[in-house]
Amino acid sequence: MDTIQKAYKFRLYPNKEQQVLIAKTIGSCRYVYNYFLNQWNETYESTGKGLSYGKCSKALPGLKQGLDWLQEVDSTALQTALKHLDDGYKRFFKGLNDRPRFKNKRNPVQSYTSKYTNNNIRIQGKRVRLPKLGFVKIKLSKTLRGRIISATVRSTSSKRYYVALLVEEPKPQAFDRTGSHVGIDMGLKDLMVLSNGDTLPNIKSYQSLESKLAKAQRSLSRKEYGSANYHKAKIKVARIHERIADIRLDYLHKVTSALVKNHDFIAIEDLNVEAMLKDKYLAKSVGDVSLSKLVELLVYKAEWYDRKLVKVNRHFPSSQLCSACGYKNSKVKNLAVRKWTCPYCQTRHDRDLNASINILKEGERIHLRSTVGTTGVA
Ligand SMILES: [Zn+2]
């Protein structure tokens, strides 16, 4: 049977003792990660090659022997830290990322991941059992149906705790065919413009929170650094940030679920989000709408519900081509051009709608080529 992996996030209420152990585990994972990153870097710099998860994992007991506090925490969490390091370097070798960086204490989200073995992670009543922590109070807002694979414990800057349980469960039933194909231009002004003319705006509903945030930030700036009131104000700011992030993520979930439900075939641009974030002009908008998250959600939902998702090469000139006649108008490269008329066929275009139609056409072309290839038609 086909299965999928799904993460379920719950609020966690650890007691004081458990909070201390969570902090220790996060610190230990960071220590192990940084220790082996240093070794990995030295090997890379002298030989041009990396280490491996297996090598680091074998060296871990030796490191633990000299450091008692590393033995207090869940050992599978330390192994996961090594796995993350290995993944980071693998992505670097593939040219997808910069080299992994050292982890530090000041990152707003601190987490570790325990692996499931021998029933060490399970839900029991209103509590979850986690390695070394024992039973921790949990706010169980959803029912799990499936096999737990891992548990990621997070503590946020607002001093809240969450656990994300990764579960393997049966693939959901595919949606009925709708016969609809859609191309999506993801962007700056609107979140998405669809080739059928629909526009999905960027979320506005957190704007009231934005003013609350500004107020909380002003209040924080007036507090004496390091004082008790300063810490209180800082937590308040962090809570508002987290609330905004939650609303944004909910919205992205809603939008991507609807897209996958309504269309059999979806074409998107294969955006280089990291490069966009480095571009000063694009960075703010891209950060705001979390485009990479949007793509991530679309990709896995399309997979779950048996929809075809095609990514169009990021160098495809979707904005510049006339979707009516194919004429390439390089003047449209300028992002300020919102509307234009094709000098060849005189069709009047809205920049983003035209782009989304081209993305759909290109996506269909790529898909057709790949299906022809697999059925062996010459
Ligand atoms: Zn034209």
Residues whose N, C-alpha, C, O or C-beta is under 5 A from the ligand:
A	BS01	ZN	C322 A324 C325 G326 Y327 C342 Y344 C345 Q346 T347
